[in-house]
Amino acid sequence: MTAMRGIVLFGHGSRDPAWRAPIEAVAERIRLRAPDAVVACAYLELCQPTFEAAVSELVDQGIVTLRVVPMFLGMGRHAREDLPGLVQAAQQAHPQLHIEVLRAIGEHAQALDLFADLSVL
Amino acid sequence: MTAMRGIVLFGHGSRDPAWRAPIEAVAERIRLRAPDAVVACAYLELCQPTFEAAVSELVDQGIVTLRVVPMFLGMGRHAREDLPGLVQAAQQAHPQLHIEVLRAIGEHAQALDLFADLSVL
């Protein structure tokens, strides 16, 4: 049996459920692509669950590694300052967990290319 | 000579220049893909230019059609409520302009697929 891996999609959060829909849609797509992964969404503010709660839930399910995907267009203050603090606290709470943080989803070169393609179609 | 077209990338805005970098990078990629288009970034708050100022600048440059690309992951309040008001005001200020508004850049199916791919790589 391989070690269970977790993926957390971390977004800003909004009172508006419509705002969350695409993040939840990405989580659904990840579940189809990686049936071995346990996937959760987590938010900085305005909606639940928090990052801390989502990570604890995945750890309870037995994950050994955690990948954090910042669902932001750019590495602004939330991804650059708020998230590292949350990751550090999670690492202290779960010292055995191996945590990897990707860069903001919108900053990958493929995303920039796709956004440009969609804009000129 | 074909009618000049304008493209405005409309984002939330941030005091943090790093936040804007990917939006400006998308604008640069659009200029390479569509040399006939005039491209501008515009922001709801916290940084310049405003949507109104960006549109006026493009109209002064002679654009006849305007495509607005909401640089948001999801159609939350900003894309669903704030932006339509700004578009309506721009239409009143420039009655000849043909304005088209795309849906939020992060909600296109290709973007959801790419975000999932990047998350499981």
gemmi code that builds the backbone of each chain (N, CA, C; Angstrom):
import gemmi

chains = {
    "A": [
        ("MET", (0.850, -1.199, 0.000), (0.000, 0.000, 0.000), (0.885, 1.247, 0.000)),
        ("THR", (0.609, 2.177, -0.932), (1.423, 3.396, -0.986), (0.954, 4.384, 0.085)),
        ("ALA", (1.866, 5.265, 0.470), (1.532, 6.284, 1.474), (0.464, 7.206, 0.923)),
        ("MET", (-0.509, 7.518, 1.750), (-1.585, 8.394, 1.286), (-1.110, 9.835, 1.153)),
        ("ARG", (-1.519, 10.453, 0.059), (-1.154, 11.860, -0.122), (-2.390, 12.739, -0.091)),
        ("GLY", (-2.185, 13.929, 0.447), (-3.269, 14.890, 0.515), (-2.983, 16.093, -0.368)),
        ("ILE", (-4.035, 16.690, -0.880), (-3.907, 17.932, -1.654), (-4.931, 18.915, -1.088)),
        ("VAL", (-4.450, 20.103, -0.707), (-5.367, 21.154, -0.254), (-5.334, 22.295, -1.254)),
        ("LEU", (-6.504, 22.631, -1.771), (-6.645, 23.829, -2.605), (-6.984, 24.974, -1.660)),
        ("PHE", (-6.066, 25.926, -1.555), (-6.241, 27.004, -0.590), (-6.606, 28.298, -1.309)),
        ("GLY", (-7.801, 28.813, -1.043), (-8.255, 30.039, -1.697), (-8.586, 31.132, -0.703)),
        ("HIS", (-8.857, 32.282, -1.208), (-9.162, 33.415, -0.338), (-10.435, 33.207, 0.459)),
        ("GLY", (-11.467, 32.695, -0.227), (-12.757, 32.552, 0.432), (-13.666, 33.723, 0.121)),
        ("SER", (-14.964, 33.478, 0.212), (-15.972, 34.481, -0.110), (-17.278, 34.049, 0.526)),
        ("ARG", (-18.122, 35.019, 0.844), (-19.448, 34.661, 1.359), (-20.308, 34.048, 0.255)),
        ("ASP", (-19.849, 34.229, -0.968), (-20.640, 33.899, -2.150), (-20.317, 32.469, -2.622)),
        ("PRO", (-21.266, 31.539, -2.499), (-20.992, 30.156, -2.925), (-20.565, 30.077, -4.393)),
        ("ALA", (-21.054, 30.982, -5.226), (-20.689, 30.954, -6.647), (-19.191, 31.181, -6.826)),
        ("TRP", (-18.604, 31.929, -5.922), (-17.170, 32.197, -6.015), (-16.370, 30.916, -5.814)),
        ("ARG", (-16.887, 30.077, -4.915), (-16.164, 28.840, -4.584), (-16.332, 27.742, -5.633)),
        ("ALA", (-17.364, 27.863, -6.444), (-17.708, 26.775, -7.372), (-16.518, 26.305, -8.213)),
        ("PRO", (-15.751, 27.221, -8.831), (-14.642, 26.718, -9.662), (-13.558, 26.022, -8.841)),
        ("ILE", (-13.333, 26.457, -7.612), (-12.312, 25.789, -6.783), (-12.784, 24.372, -6.457)),
        ("GLU", (-14.067, 24.267, -6.133), (-14.604, 22.928, -5.874), (-14.604, 22.072, -7.149)),
        ("ALA", (-14.787, 22.717, -8.288), (-14.742, 21.982, -9.560), (-13.335, 21.471, -9.842)),
        ("VAL", (-12.328, 22.244, -9.469), (-10.945, 21.779, -9.635), (-10.701, 20.587, -8.721)),
        ("ALA", (-11.186, 20.660, -7.486), (-11.020, 19.531, -6.548), (-11.633, 18.268, -7.139)),
        ("GLU", (-12.800, 18.397, -7.727), (-13.478, 17.249, -8.331), (-12.640, 16.657, -9.468)),
        ("ARG", (-12.068, 17.538, -10.276), (-11.219, 17.066, -11.384), (-9.966, 16.371, -10.865)),
        ("ILE", (-9.415, 16.878, -9.761), (-8.220, 16.237, -9.187), (-8.572, 14.831, -8.708)),
        ("ARG", (-9.749, 14.685, -8.093), (-10.156, 13.358, -7.600), (-10.238, 12.351, -8.741)),
        ("LEU", (-10.672, 12.814, -9.922), (-10.751, 11.920, -11.084), (-9.360, 11.557, -11.590)),
        ("ARG", (-8.434, 12.543, -11.543), (-7.086, 12.309, -12.074), (-6.225, 11.507, -11.112)),
        ("ALA", (-6.425, 11.715, -9.818), (-5.559, 11.087, -8.814), (-6.422, 10.425, -7.745)),
        ("PRO", (-6.978, 9.252, -8.073), (-7.875, 8.582, -7.123), (-7.168, 8.213, -5.822)),
        ("ASP", (-5.836, 8.185, -5.840), (-5.093, 7.856, -4.626), (-4.990, 9.051, -3.675)),
        ("ALA", (-5.286, 10.239, -4.150), (-5.123, 11.437, -3.314), (-6.410, 11.772, -2.566)),
        ("VAL", (-6.234, 12.365, -1.381), (-7.366, 12.896, -0.630), (-7.330, 14.401, -0.829)),
        ("VAL", (-8.416, 14.950, -1.327), (-8.426, 16.353, -1.742), (-9.401, 17.152, -0.891)),
        ("ALA", (-8.966, 18.345, -0.467), (-9.854, 19.232, 0.286), (-9.652, 20.665, -0.172)),
        ("CYS", (-10.701, 21.474, -0.049), (-10.592, 22.913, -0.255), (-10.495, 23.564, 1.121)),
        ("ALA", (-9.789, 24.681, 1.203), (-9.673, 25.411, 2.460), (-9.573, 26.895, 2.133)),
        ("TYR", (-9.989, 27.720, 3.098), (-10.093, 29.144, 2.795), (-9.479, 30.013, 3.886)),
        ("LEU", (-8.944, 31.131, 3.455), (-8.322, 32.079, 4.382), (-9.380, 32.751, 5.253)),
        ("GLU", (-10.492, 33.137, 4.633), (-11.520, 33.832, 5.393), (-12.862, 33.750, 4.680)),
        ("LEU", (-13.902, 34.092, 5.407), (-15.252, 34.252, 4.876), (-15.982, 32.950, 4.573)),
        ("CYS", (-15.270, 31.825, 4.503), (-15.993, 30.559, 4.422), (-15.152, 29.432, 5.000)),
        ("GLN", (-15.771, 28.317, 5.225), (-15.143, 27.173, 5.874), (-14.826, 26.091, 4.847)),
        ("PRO", (-13.906, 25.173, 5.152), (-13.101, 25.092, 6.375), (-11.867, 25.978, 6.315)),
        ("THR", (-11.275, 26.210, 7.482), (-9.988, 26.889, 7.526), (-8.911, 25.923, 7.035)),
        ("PHE", (-7.740, 26.459, 6.784), (-6.595, 25.625, 6.385), (-6.289, 24.616, 7.478)),
        ("GLU", (-6.246, 25.100, 8.721), (-5.926, 24.238, 9.863), (-6.915, 23.070, 9.963)),
        ("ALA", (-8.203, 23.377, 9.832), (-9.221, 22.323, 9.950), (-9.106, 21.315, 8.806)),
        ("ALA", (-8.862, 21.819, 7.609), (-8.761, 20.918, 6.452), (-7.565, 19.989, 6.592)),
        ("VAL", (-6.431, 20.533, 7.039), (-5.228, 19.706, 7.181), (-5.449, 18.655, 8.269)),
        ("SER", (-6.035, 19.050, 9.393), (-6.278, 18.080, 10.471), (-7.173, 16.946, 9.993)),
        ("GLU", (-8.178, 17.304, 9.227), (-9.100, 16.305, 8.681), (-8.360, 15.314, 7.771)),
        ("LEU", (-7.464, 15.830, 6.924), (-6.713, 14.937, 6.028), (-5.731, 14.073, 6.816)),
        ("VAL", (-5.107, 14.659, 7.845), (-4.177, 13.879, 8.674), (-4.942, 12.756, 9.375)),
        ("ASP", (-6.139, 13.070, 9.851), (-6.966, 12.035, 10.486), (-7.283, 10.905, 9.508)),
        ("GLN", (-7.346, 11.241, 8.238), (-7.618, 10.220, 7.223), (-6.365, 9.434, 6.849)),
        ("GLY", (-5.203, 9.860, 7.387), (-4.002, 9.065, 7.194), (-3.002, 9.559, 6.178)),
        ("ILE", (-3.113, 10.818, 5.748), (-2.135, 11.283, 4.757), (-0.752, 11.410, 5.389)),
        ("VAL", (0.255, 11.209, 4.550), (1.657, 11.273, 4.983), (2.337, 12.475, 4.339)),
        ("THR", (1.896, 12.813, 3.128), (2.416, 14.007, 2.453), (1.239, 14.922, 2.131)),
        ("LEU", (1.544, 16.216, 2.092), (0.503, 17.197, 1.783), (1.039, 18.180, 0.753)),
        ("ARG", (0.306, 18.341, -0.311), (0.624, 19.380, -1.289), (-0.408, 20.491, -1.157)),
        ("VAL", (0.076, 21.721, -1.047), (-0.806, 22.884, -0.918), (-0.777, 23.657, -2.235)),
        ("VAL", (-1.947, 23.869, -2.812), (-2.052, 24.587, -4.083), (-2.739, 25.926, -3.827)),
        ("PRO", (-1.984, 27.023, -3.891), (-2.592, 28.336, -3.663), (-3.469, 28.735, -4.856)),
        ("MET", (-4.783, 28.800, -4.598), (-5.720, 29.138, -5.676), (-5.854, 30.660, -5.764)),
        ("PHE", (-4.763, 31.264, -6.226), (-4.720, 32.711, -6.413), (-4.140, 32.968, -7.797)),
        ("LEU", (-4.562, 34.093, -8.400), (-3.986, 34.431, -9.699), (-2.527, 34.823, -9.539)),
        ("GLY", (-2.207, 35.509, -8.448), (-0.831, 35.954, -8.253), (-0.388, 35.767, -6.815)),
        ("MET", (0.927, 35.817, -6.624), (1.481, 35.670, -5.288), (1.431, 37.017, -4.573)),
        ("GLY", (0.246, 37.452, -4.217), (0.107, 38.673, -3.433), (0.299, 38.355, -1.961)),
        ("ARG", (-0.153, 39.264, -1.135), (0.063, 39.134, 0.298), (-0.512, 37.843, 0.856)),
        ("HIS", (-1.701, 37.433, 0.388), (-2.334, 36.234, 0.948), (-1.491, 34.987, 0.709)),
        ("ALA", (-1.000, 34.848, -0.511), (-0.213, 33.652, -0.823), (1.209, 33.772, -0.288)),
        ("ARG", (1.710, 34.997, -0.165), (3.121, 35.187, 0.188), (3.337, 35.332, 1.690)),
        ("GLU", (2.309, 35.845, 2.386), (2.485, 36.090, 3.821), (1.521, 35.281, 4.679)),
        ("ASP", (0.229, 35.323, 4.342), (-0.748, 34.603, 5.178), (-0.542, 33.089, 5.098)),
        ("LEU", (-0.397, 32.588, 3.883), (-0.295, 31.137, 3.725), (0.933, 30.533, 4.421)),
        ("PRO", (2.140, 31.116, 4.267), (3.299, 30.523, 4.956), (3.098, 30.410, 6.465)),
        ("GLY", (2.423, 31.379, 7.069), (2.150, 31.294, 8.502), (1.244, 30.118, 8.818)),
        ("LEU", (0.251, 29.896, 7.995), (-0.660, 28.772, 8.205), (0.057, 27.439, 7.990)),
        ("VAL", (0.938, 27.411, 6.999), (1.680, 26.180, 6.720), (2.622, 25.865, 7.885)),
        ("GLN", (3.270, 26.908, 8.406), (4.191, 26.712, 9.527), (3.443, 26.162, 10.751)),
        ("ALA", (2.271, 26.719, 11.013), (1.475, 26.239, 12.155), (1.048, 24.785, 11.936)),
        ("ALA", (0.682, 24.446, 10.702), (0.273, 23.065, 10.402), (1.457, 22.119, 10.573)),
        ("GLN", (2.637, 22.591, 10.172), (3.827, 21.743, 10.313), (4.121, 21.469, 11.790)),
        ("GLN", (3.941, 22.505, 12.622), (4.166, 22.314, 14.062), (3.124, 21.373, 14.665)),
        ("ALA", (1.900, 21.492, 14.183), (0.829, 20.635, 14.714), (0.975, 19.190, 14.246)),
        ("HIS", (1.600, 19.006, 13.076), (1.738, 17.662, 12.486), (3.182, 17.476, 12.030)),
        ("PRO", (4.111, 17.287, 12.974), (5.539, 17.280, 12.638), (5.947, 16.184, 11.645)),
        ("GLN", (5.180, 15.089, 11.573), (5.561, 13.989, 10.674), (5.159, 14.253, 9.232)),
        ("LEU", (4.285, 15.220, 9.047), (3.724, 15.471, 7.710), (4.746, 16.156, 6.811)),
        ("HIS", (4.902, 15.641, 5.605), (5.765, 16.314, 4.638), (4.909, 17.265, 3.803)),
        ("ILE", (5.179, 18.579, 3.935), (4.330, 19.586, 3.287), (5.091, 20.266, 2.152)),
        ("GLU", (4.440, 20.328, 1.013), (5.001, 21.012, -0.156), (3.996, 22.092, -0.580)),
        ("VAL", (4.485, 23.281, -0.857), (3.586, 24.373, -1.275), (3.926, 24.774, -2.703)),
        ("LEU", (2.975, 24.662, -3.598), (3.194, 25.103, -4.982), (3.064, 26.622, -5.061)),
        ("ARG", (3.497, 27.166, -6.185), (3.251, 28.612, -6.337), (1.802, 28.861, -6.770)),
        ("ALA", (1.402, 30.116, -6.751), (0.018, 30.460, -7.084), (-0.370, 29.851, -8.432)),
        ("ILE", (-1.563, 29.286, -8.472), (-2.007, 28.529, -9.641), (-1.993, 29.388, -10.909)),
        ("GLY", (-2.288, 30.681, -10.760), (-2.359, 31.555, -11.933), (-1.016, 32.020, -12.445)),
        ("GLU", (0.075, 31.674, -11.736), (1.396, 32.166, -12.133), (2.195, 31.162, -12.945)),
        ("HIS", (1.689, 29.950, -13.063), (2.389, 28.971, -13.890), (2.362, 29.438, -15.349)),
        ("ALA", (3.447, 29.186, -16.061), (3.527, 29.655, -17.445), (2.368, 29.126, -18.290)),
        ("GLN", (1.972, 27.863, -18.028), (0.857, 27.306, -18.804), (-0.442, 28.064, -18.547)),
        ("ALA", (-0.610, 28.557, -17.318), (-1.822, 29.317, -17.006), (-1.791, 30.673, -17.718)),
        ("LEU", (-0.644, 31.339, -17.692), (-0.528, 32.629, -18.378), (-0.813, 32.459, -19.869)),
        ("ASP", (-0.281, 31.390, -20.447), (-0.518, 31.125, -21.872), (-1.998, 30.861, -22.141)),
        ("LEU", (-2.611, 30.042, -21.290), (-4.024, 29.724, -21.496), (-4.888, 30.984, -21.360)),
        ("PHE", (-4.601, 31.806, -20.351), (-5.403, 33.017, -20.161), (-5.293, 33.928, -21.400)),
        ("ALA", (-4.093, 33.987, -21.962), (-3.928, 34.804, -23.173), (-4.693, 34.191, -24.334)),
        ("ASP", (-4.625, 32.864, -24.465), (-5.365, 32.188, -25.538), (-6.866, 32.444, -25.412)),
        ("LEU", (-7.386, 32.315, -24.199), (-8.835, 32.507, -23.979), (-9.239, 33.951, -24.277)),
        ("SER", (-8.314, 34.881, -24.070), (-8.629, 36.301, -24.269), (-8.704, 36.691, -25.728)),
        ("VAL", (-8.012, 35.955, -26.592), (-7.985, 36.351, -28.001), (-8.822, 35.436, -28.888)),
        ("LEU", (-9.403, 34.407, -28.323), (-10.192, 33.456, -29.118), (-11.290, 34.156, -29.896)),
    ],
    "B": [
        ("MET", (-8.199, 48.789, -43.982), (-7.787, 48.726, -42.575), (-8.929, 48.158, -41.739)),
        ("THR", (-8.624, 47.161, -40.920), (-9.666, 46.580, -40.066), (-9.913, 47.475, -38.867)),
        ("ALA", (-11.127, 47.346, -38.312), (-11.482, 48.132, -37.133), (-10.593, 47.716, -35.965)),
        ("MET", (-10.144, 48.693, -35.240), (-9.272, 48.370, -34.097), (-10.067, 47.764, -32.952)),
        ("ARG", (-9.493, 46.736, -32.357), (-10.157, 46.123, -31.223), (-9.338, 46.300, -29.949)),
        ("GLY", (-10.075, 46.444, -28.854), (-9.419, 46.608, -27.568), (-9.718, 45.425, -26.668)),
        ("ILE", (-8.785, 45.117, -25.793), (-8.980, 44.072, -24.788), (-8.571, 44.661, -23.446)),
        ("VAL", (-9.483, 44.592, -22.471), (-9.144, 45.033, -21.120), (-9.142, 43.827, -20.197)),
        ("LEU", (-8.033, 43.608, -19.525), (-7.957, 42.597, -18.464), (-8.332, 43.300, -17.172)),
        ("PHE", (-9.463, 42.884, -16.606), (-9.982, 43.571, -15.424), (-9.783, 42.708, -14.182)),
        ("GLY", (-8.968, 43.200, -13.252), (-8.705, 42.435, -12.038), (-9.089, 43.199, -10.788)),
        ("HIS", (-9.002, 42.518, -9.661), (-9.389, 43.143, -8.404), (-8.492, 44.312, -8.053)),
        ("GLY", (-7.192, 44.129, -8.223), (-6.238, 45.152, -7.815), (-5.677, 44.859, -6.439)),
        ("SER", (-4.488, 45.387, -6.187), (-3.777, 45.146, -4.923), (-2.723, 46.226, -4.784)),
        ("ARG", (-2.387, 46.539, -3.523), (-1.290, 47.490, -3.319), (0.046, 46.864, -3.706)),
        ("ASP", (0.035, 45.567, -3.851), (1.250, 44.778, -4.020), (1.564, 44.583, -5.505)),
        ("PRO", (2.637, 45.206, -6.011), (2.954, 45.063, -7.441), (3.132, 43.603, -7.856)),
        ("ALA", (3.606, 42.751, -6.932), (3.806, 41.339, -7.277), (2.486, 40.677, -7.646)),
        ("TRP", (1.400, 41.153, -7.047), (0.094, 40.581, -7.330), (-0.303, 40.831, -8.789)),
        ("ARG", (0.086, 42.020, -9.271), (-0.315, 42.396, -10.632), (0.549, 41.745, -11.715)),
        ("ALA", (1.711, 41.278, -11.331), (2.671, 40.779, -12.324), (2.068, 39.763, -13.292)),
        ("PRO", (1.349, 38.732, -12.803), (0.813, 37.759, -13.768), (-0.235, 38.364, -14.697)),
        ("ILE", (-1.016, 39.330, -14.235), (-2.009, 39.951, -15.120), (-1.295, 40.737, -16.215)),
        ("GLU", (-0.241, 41.428, -15.821), (0.533, 42.155, -16.829), (1.249, 41.181, -17.773)),
        ("ALA", (1.636, 40.032, -17.254), (2.282, 39.020, -18.105), (1.289, 38.469, -19.134)),
        ("VAL", (0.024, 38.317, -18.717), (-0.999, 37.868, -19.672), (-1.194, 38.928, -20.755)),
        ("ALA", (-1.226, 40.206, -20.369), (-1.377, 41.295, -21.351), (-0.251, 41.236, -22.375)),
        ("GLU", (0.947, 40.994, -21.898), (2.107, 40.919, -22.800), (1.962, 39.755, -23.784)),
        ("ARG", (1.488, 38.619, -23.278), (1.279, 37.455, -24.148), (0.177, 37.725, -25.171)),
        ("ILE", (-0.853, 38.473, -24.775), (-1.927, 38.796, -25.726), (-1.374, 39.678, -26.848)),
        ("ARG", (-0.516, 40.627, -26.484), (0.064, 41.518, -27.505), (0.852, 40.726, -28.543)),
        ("LEU", (1.506, 39.678, -28.107), (2.259, 38.841, -29.044), (1.323, 38.033, -29.939)),
        ("ARG", (0.207, 37.568, -29.346), (-0.725, 36.730, -30.109), (-1.609, 37.543, -31.042)),
        ("ALA", (-1.937, 38.758, -30.627), (-2.885, 39.584, -31.395), (-2.311, 40.992, -31.564)),
        ("PRO", (-1.357, 41.123, -32.497), (-0.702, 42.429, -32.660), (-1.682, 43.524, -33.104)),
        ("ASP", (-2.861, 43.107, -33.616), (-3.860, 44.089, -34.041), (-4.644, 44.654, -32.851)),
        ("ALA", (-4.559, 44.017, -31.702), (-5.365, 44.444, -30.551), (-4.603, 45.447, -29.688)),
        ("VAL", (-5.368, 46.353, -29.058), (-4.789, 47.255, -28.067), (-5.186, 46.702, -26.712)),
        ("VAL", (-4.230, 46.436, -25.872), (-4.476, 45.723, -24.620), (-4.160, 46.604, -23.426)),
        ("ALA", (-5.053, 46.583, -22.432), (-4.804, 47.335, -21.198), (-5.235, 46.495, -20.005)),
        ("CYS", (-4.590, 46.737, -18.863), (-5.044, 46.165, -17.599), (-5.821, 47.248, -16.866)),
        ("ALA", (-6.803, 46.841, -16.073), (-7.580, 47.804, -15.291), (-7.993, 47.119, -13.996)),
        ("TYR", (-8.221, 47.929, -12.963), (-8.443, 47.348, -11.634), (-9.638, 47.963, -10.927)),
        ("LEU", (-10.287, 47.133, -10.133), (-11.447, 47.576, -9.358), (-11.036, 48.530, -8.255)),
        ("GLU", (-9.949, 48.213, -7.573), (-9.522, 49.055, -6.461), (-8.058, 48.824, -6.153)),
        ("LEU", (-7.501, 49.697, -5.364), (-6.150, 49.575, -4.787), (-5.015, 49.842, -5.768)),
        ("CYS", (-5.289, 49.812, -7.068), (-4.244, 50.258, -7.991), (-4.871, 50.793, -9.272)),
        ("GLN", (-4.053, 51.470, -10.035), (-4.496, 52.164, -11.241), (-4.092, 51.374, -12.482)),
        ("PRO", (-4.755, 51.584, -13.637), (-5.860, 52.511, -13.855), (-7.205, 51.876, -13.504)),
        ("THR", (-8.216, 52.729, -13.348), (-9.580, 52.232, -13.185), (-10.069, 51.690, -14.528)),
        ("PHE", (-11.178, 50.951, -14.485), (-11.790, 50.447, -15.709), (-12.155, 51.609, -16.632)),
        ("GLU", (-12.781, 52.633, -16.040), (-13.215, 53.802, -16.814), (-12.034, 54.469, -17.530)),
        ("ALA", (-10.952, 54.661, -16.792), (-9.784, 55.330, -17.379), (-9.167, 54.479, -18.487)),
        ("ALA", (-9.102, 53.167, -18.253), (-8.502, 52.283, -19.262), (-9.333, 52.282, -20.541)),
        ("VAL", (-10.665, 52.228, -20.394), (-11.530, 52.207, -21.574), (-11.407, 53.524, -22.348)),
        ("SER", (-11.424, 54.648, -21.625), (-11.308, 55.945, -22.297), (-10.001, 56.041, -23.081)),
        ("GLU", (-8.950, 55.542, -22.490), (-7.638, 55.564, -23.151), (-7.666, 54.737, -24.448)),
        ("LEU", (-8.319, 53.565, -24.394), (-8.390, 52.722, -25.597), (-9.282, 53.368, -26.659)),
        ("VAL", (-10.374, 53.987, -26.217), (-11.265, 54.664, -27.168), (-10.511, 55.804, -27.849)),
        ("ASP", (-9.717, 56.541, -27.070), (-8.909, 57.626, -27.645), (-7.937, 57.091, -28.693)),
        ("GLN", (-7.527, 55.832, -28.511), (-6.611, 55.229, -29.488), (-7.357, 54.689, -30.711)),
        ("GLY", (-8.704, 54.745, -30.666), (-9.464, 54.409, -31.866), (-10.129, 53.042, -31.895)),
        ("ILE", (-10.243, 52.384, -30.746), (-10.886, 51.062, -30.779), (-12.385, 51.192, -31.068)),
        ("VAL", (-12.914, 50.173, -31.736), (-14.326, 50.136, -32.130), (-15.053, 49.043, -31.331)),
        ("THR", (-14.333, 47.984, -31.022), (-14.889, 46.916, -30.189), (-14.006, 46.749, -28.961)),
        ("LEU", (-14.647, 46.320, -27.874), (-13.904, 46.110, -26.629), (-14.294, 44.764, -26.048)),
        ("ARG", (-13.290, 43.948, -25.765), (-13.530, 42.698, -25.047), (-13.003, 42.874, -23.629)),
        ("VAL", (-13.840, 42.528, -22.648), (-13.446, 42.632, -21.248), (-13.226, 41.222, -20.704)),
        ("VAL", (-12.043, 40.995, -20.164), (-11.696, 39.680, -19.613), (-11.588, 39.796, -18.093)),
        ("PRO", (-12.568, 39.243, -17.359), (-12.496, 39.325, -15.897), (-11.401, 38.391, -15.363)),
        ("MET", (-10.363, 38.990, -14.796), (-9.239, 38.207, -14.280), (-9.534, 37.792, -12.834)),
        ("PHE", (-10.521, 36.911, -12.725), (-10.909, 36.369, -11.428), (-10.987, 34.852, -11.568)),
        ("LEU", (-10.745, 34.169, -10.457), (-10.880, 32.709, -10.507), (-12.336, 32.323, -10.664)),
        ("GLY", (-13.222, 33.062, -9.989), (-14.636, 32.730, -10.069), (-15.496, 33.973, -10.217)),
        ("MET", (-16.741, 33.749, -10.636), (-17.680, 34.856, -10.803), (-18.290, 35.204, -9.450)),
        ("GLY", (-17.491, 35.763, -8.565), (-18.020, 36.249, -7.296), (-18.634, 37.628, -7.474)),
        ("ARG", (-18.794, 38.300, -6.378), (-19.460, 39.599, -6.396), (-18.766, 40.597, -7.323)),
        ("HIS", (-17.436, 40.616, -7.321), (-16.727, 41.615, -8.125), (-17.010, 41.435, -9.615)),
        ("ALA", (-16.977, 40.201, -10.063), (-17.197, 39.956, -11.494), (-18.680, 39.996, -11.835)),
        ("ARG", (-19.530, 39.647, -10.855), (-20.947, 39.516, -11.161), (-21.728, 40.794, -10.904)),
        ("GLU", (-21.229, 41.639, -9.971), (-21.983, 42.857, -9.642), (-21.202, 44.130, -9.941)),
        ("ASP", (-19.946, 44.189, -9.481), (-19.185, 45.433, -9.690), (-18.887, 45.658, -11.168)),
        ("LEU", (-18.432, 44.612, -11.836), (-18.028, 44.783, -13.231), (-19.193, 45.195, -14.148)),
        ("PRO", (-20.376, 44.562, -14.058), (-21.471, 44.992, -14.944), (-21.809, 46.478, -14.803)),
        ("GLY", (-21.712, 47.000, -13.585), (-21.970, 48.434, -13.389), (-20.939, 49.279, -14.113)),
        ("LEU", (-19.692, 48.869, -14.049), (-18.626, 49.609, -14.733), (-18.790, 49.514, -16.248)),
        ("VAL", (-19.199, 48.339, -16.713), (-19.394, 48.150, -18.158), (-20.551, 49.020, -18.642)),
        ("GLN", (-21.622, 49.040, -17.847), (-22.782, 49.865, -18.215), (-22.393, 51.346, -18.310)),
        ("ALA", (-21.631, 51.820, -17.342), (-21.194, 53.221, -17.362), (-20.306, 53.493, -18.573)),
        ("ALA", (-19.438, 52.541, -18.899), (-18.555, 52.717, -20.060), (-19.370, 52.750, -21.348)),
        ("GLN", (-20.422, 51.919, -21.390), (-21.269, 51.901, -22.581), (-21.989, 53.241, -22.760)),
        ("GLN", (-22.433, 53.808, -21.639), (-23.096, 55.118, -21.714), (-22.116, 56.209, -22.138)),
        ("ALA", (-20.891, 56.110, -21.638), (-19.891, 57.129, -21.980), (-19.419, 57.000, -23.429)),
        ("HIS", (-19.503, 55.774, -23.968), (-19.004, 55.514, -25.327), (-20.054, 54.697, -26.084)),
        ("PRO", (-21.154, 55.351, -26.475), (-22.308, 54.621, -27.039), (-21.972, 53.849, -28.316)),
        ("GLN", (-20.946, 54.254, -29.047), (-20.626, 53.590, -30.311), (-19.836, 52.296, -30.101)),
        ("LEU", (-19.290, 52.162, -28.924), (-18.389, 51.039, -28.656), (-19.175, 49.741, -28.499)),
        ("HIS", (-18.725, 48.690, -29.183), (-19.338, 47.375, -28.999), (-18.560, 46.638, -27.910)),
        ("ILE", (-19.226, 46.376, -26.784), (-18.539, 45.780, -25.628), (-18.995, 44.337, -25.416)),
        ("GLU", (-18.035, 43.463, -25.259), (-18.292, 42.047, -24.974), (-17.572, 41.702, -23.673)),
        ("VAL", (-18.266, 41.008, -22.779), (-17.644, 40.632, -21.500), (-17.542, 39.113, -21.426)),
        ("LEU", (-16.340, 38.606, -21.298), (-16.155, 37.155, -21.141), (-16.468, 36.760, -19.696)),
        ("ARG", (-16.608, 35.460, -19.468), (-16.759, 35.034, -18.085), (-15.405, 35.002, -17.384)),
        ("ALA", (-15.427, 34.848, -16.076), (-14.186, 34.873, -15.305), (-13.172, 33.899, -15.893)),
        ("ILE", (-11.935, 34.352, -15.984), (-10.891, 33.571, -16.671), (-10.685, 32.202, -16.033)),
        ("GLY", (-10.893, 32.118, -14.719), (-10.657, 30.851, -14.031), (-11.796, 29.860, -14.153)),
        ("GLU", (-12.911, 30.283, -14.773), (-14.080, 29.403, -14.845), (-14.187, 28.649, -16.158)),
        ("HIS", (-13.351, 28.994, -17.115), (-13.382, 28.246, -18.369), (-12.963, 26.794, -18.101)),
        ("ALA", (-13.581, 25.877, -18.808), (-13.291, 24.458, -18.583), (-11.803, 24.150, -18.758)),
        ("GLN", (-11.182, 24.796, -19.736), (-9.751, 24.547, -19.953), (-8.925, 24.988, -18.745)),
        ("ALA", (-9.363, 26.077, -18.092), (-8.628, 26.545, -16.912), (-8.805, 25.558, -15.759)),
        ("LEU", (-10.024, 25.077, -15.556), (-10.259, 24.089, -14.487), (-9.416, 22.841, -14.727)),
        ("ASP", (-9.367, 22.409, -15.987), (-8.557, 21.226, -16.312), (-7.073, 21.481, -16.046)),
        ("LEU", (-6.605, 22.638, -16.484), (-5.181, 22.948, -16.289), (-4.846, 23.030, -14.799)),
        ("PHE", (-5.705, 23.684, -14.018), (-5.439, 23.799, -12.577), (-5.363, 22.412, -11.936)),
        ("ALA", (-6.227, 21.517, -12.371), (-6.185, 20.155, -11.833), (-4.897, 19.453, -12.269)),
        ("ASP", (-4.519, 19.631, -13.539), (-3.275, 19.018, -14.020), (-2.081, 19.518, -13.222)),
        ("LEU", (-2.010, 20.831, -13.015), (-0.872, 21.404, -12.286), (-0.839, 20.908, -10.844)),
        ("SER", (-2.011, 20.605, -10.285), (-2.091, 20.181, -8.881), (-1.612, 18.755, -8.672)),
        ("VAL", (-1.691, 17.927, -9.707), (-1.327, 16.518, -9.524), (0.007, 16.160, -10.166)),
        ("LEU", (0.620, 17.118, -10.850), (1.902, 16.831, -11.532), (2.934, 16.268, -10.567)),
    ],
}
model = gemmi.Model(1)
for chain_id, residues in chains.items():
    chain = gemmi.Chain(chain_id)
    for i, (resn, *xyz) in enumerate(residues, 1):
        res = gemmi.Residue()
        res.name, res.seqid = resn, gemmi.SeqId(i, " ")
        for name, pos in zip(("N", "CA", "C"), xyz):
            atom = gemmi.Atom()
            atom.name, atom.element = name, gemmi.Element(name[0])
            atom.pos, atom.b_iso = gemmi.Position(*pos), 0.0
            res.add_atom(atom)
        chain.add_residue(res)
    model.add_chain(chain)
structure = gemmi.Structure()
structure.add_model(model)
structure.setup_entities()
